[in-house]
Amino acid sequence: MDITEAQEILGETFSFVAVDLQRVIEELDLPKAARVLDVGTGMGSMAITLALNGYRVVTGEPGDDESVYAKQNWRDNAQKVQVDDLIEFEPFNAARMPYADSSFDGVFLLGALHHIEEAEREEVFRELVRICSSGATICFIEPNRALIDTIRVKDPAHPDAADPDKYARGMDLTSRKIAGSNFDAFVYRTKI
């Protein structure tokens, strides 16, 4: 199934993010055998889009997260577009990952960084670098200013998007930004 068919099946909420996600995934062009992690499952948009592109994905969020964004029915969405067999869920805390060093070739966070406590963000970033292999990609996808303004119409207390560069200080990474319609991707690569 391709992304267009998935958008028709999963509807407006998925379609809204899928355009930007698909563009980023295509531009990054990770090998299909890449070990991929999605941090902050939510409704499953990131994991599902990665799986639709042929990646096997581990996804997770804290087991004790009671926010409106957590514990959504991502598995039903994945089943509807026939990619549930490519996605494995594991509860975890992003600041203390249960994975060995160099476990992943790609790590993605869709709209998750700005929901992580400010005091933990640098620690989370360092943990992501630790679990990444040499030459791996870490991709933070954050809502742009216009989207934050739209979200705040319904949720005035919604936090600002996070700038991952603020937490990357002193880390040996290359970086670039991919601007999207609603979300911007901040892409970091670990050194080879």
C-alpha positions in Angstrom: 0.0 0.0 0.0 1.3 3.5 -0.8 1.0 6.7 1.2 -1.9 8.0 -0.9 -4.0 4.9 -0.2 -3.1 5.1 3.5 -4.3 8.7 3.6 -7.6 7.8 2.1 -8.1 5.0 4.7 -6.8 6.8 7.8 -8.3 10.1 7.0 -7.6 13.8 7.7 -5.6 13.6 10.8 -3.1 11.2 9.3 -3.1 13.0 6.0 -2.2 16.3 7.7 1.1 15.0 8.9 1.8 12.3 6.2 2.8 14.8 3.5 5.6 16.2 5.5 6.7 12.9 6.9 6.8 11.2 3.5 8.9 14.0 2.1 11.4 13.7 4.9 11.6 9.9 4.7 12.2 10.0 0.9 14.8 12.7 1.3 16.7 10.8 4.1 16.7 7.6 2.0 17.7 5.3 4.8 18.6 1.7 3.7 15.5 -0.6 3.9 17.4 -2.8 6.3 18.0 0.1 8.7 17.1 -0.5 12.4 14.5 2.3 13.1 13.1 3.7 16.3 10.1 6.0 16.7 10.1 7.9 20.0 6.6 9.0 21.1 4.1 6.7 19.4 0.9 8.8 19.7 -1.6 7.7 17.0 1.2 6.0 15.1 1.7 8.4 12.2 5.5 8.3 12.3 5.8 4.5 12.7 3.0 3.9 10.1 4.6 6.2 7.5 8.0 4.5 8.1 6.4 1.0 7.8 4.6 2.1 4.6 8.0 2.9 3.2 9.2 -0.7 4.0 11.0 -0.2 7.3 10.6 -2.4 10.4 10.0 0.0 13.3 10.3 -0.2 17.1 8.0 2.5 18.6 7.4 3.5 22.2 6.4 6.0 24.8 6.5 6.0 28.6 4.2 3.4 30.1 3.1 5.9 32.7 2.4 8.8 30.2 -1.2 9.9 30.8 -1.2 12.9 28.4 -3.7 13.3 25.7 -1.0 12.3 23.1 -0.2 8.9 24.7 -1.9 5.6 24.5 -3.8 6.3 21.3 -5.0 3.4 19.3 -2.0 3.3 16.9 -2.3 -0.5 16.4 -5.8 -0.2 14.8 -4.5 2.4 12.4 -1.5 0.2 11.5 -3.9 -2.8 10.9 -6.1 -0.7 8.7 -3.2 -0.1 6.3 -1.7 -3.5 6.8 1.6 -2.6 8.3 1.1 -3.7 11.9 3.4 -6.7 11.3 6.3 -4.2 10.7 5.8 -2.2 13.9 6.7 -3.4 17.4 5.7 -1.4 20.5 7.9 -1.2 23.6 7.2 1.2 26.5 10.3 3.2 27.4 11.5 6.5 28.9 13.5 8.4 26.3 15.9 9.7 28.9 16.8 6.1 29.9 16.5 3.9 26.8 16.5 0.1 27.4 18.7 -0.4 24.3 22.4 -1.1 23.9 24.8 1.4 22.4 24.6 1.6 18.6 21.2 -0.3 18.4 19.6 1.9 15.7 20.4 3.4 12.3 17.6 5.9 12.4 15.6 7.6 15.3 12.5 9.7 14.7 10.5 11.9 17.1 7.3 13.4 15.6 6.2 16.3 17.7 7.6 14.7 20.8 10.6 16.9 21.8 8.5 19.9 22.9 6.5 17.6 25.2 9.6 16.4 27.0 10.4 18.4 30.2 12.9 21.1 29.3 15.3 19.8 32.0 15.4 16.4 30.3 15.8 17.4 26.7 19.6 17.4 26.6 19.7 14.1 28.4 17.2 12.6 25.9 19.3 13.9 23.0 22.5 12.4 24.5 20.6 9.1 25.0 19.5 9.1 21.4 23.1 9.6 20.2 24.2 6.7 22.5 21.8 4.2 21.0 22.6 5.3 17.4 25.1 3.5 15.2 28.0 5.3 13.4 26.5 7.4 10.6 23.0 7.1 12.0 20.2 9.7 11.5 18.3 11.3 14.4 15.3 13.3 13.1 13.2 15.6 15.3 10.0 16.6 13.5 8.5 19.6 15.2 5.4 21.8 14.3 6.2 25.1 12.7 5.1 28.4 14.1 1.9 28.5 12.0 0.8 25.1 13.2 1.5 26.0 16.8 -0.7 29.0 16.4 -3.5 26.8 15.0 -3.1 24.3 17.8 -3.4 27.1 20.4 -6.8 28.0 19.1 -8.1 24.8 20.8 -5.2 24.3 23.3 -3.9 27.7 24.5 -1.4 26.1 26.9 0.2 24.0 24.2 4.0 24.4 24.4 6.2 26.1 21.8 8.0 23.8 19.3 11.5 22.9 20.6 14.7 23.8 18.7 16.8 20.6 18.9 20.0 22.7 18.2 19.7 24.1 21.7 20.3 20.6 23.1 23.0 19.4 20.7 25.8 21.6 22.0 29.1 19.8 22.4 27.9 16.7 20.4 29.8 15.6 17.4 27.0 15.7 14.9 26.2 17.2 11.5 22.8 18.9 11.1 20.4 20.3 8.6 16.8 21.5 8.5 14.1 20.3 6.1 11.2 22.8 6.1 7.7 21.4 5.6 4.2 22.7 5.2 3.2 22.1 8.8 6.3 20.4 10.4 10.0 21.1 10.1 12.5 18.3 10.4 15.8 18.8 12.2 18.1 16.1 10.9 21.3 15.1 12.7 23.9 12.5 11.7 26.3 10.8 14.0 29.9 10.7 12.8 31.2 7.7 10.9 
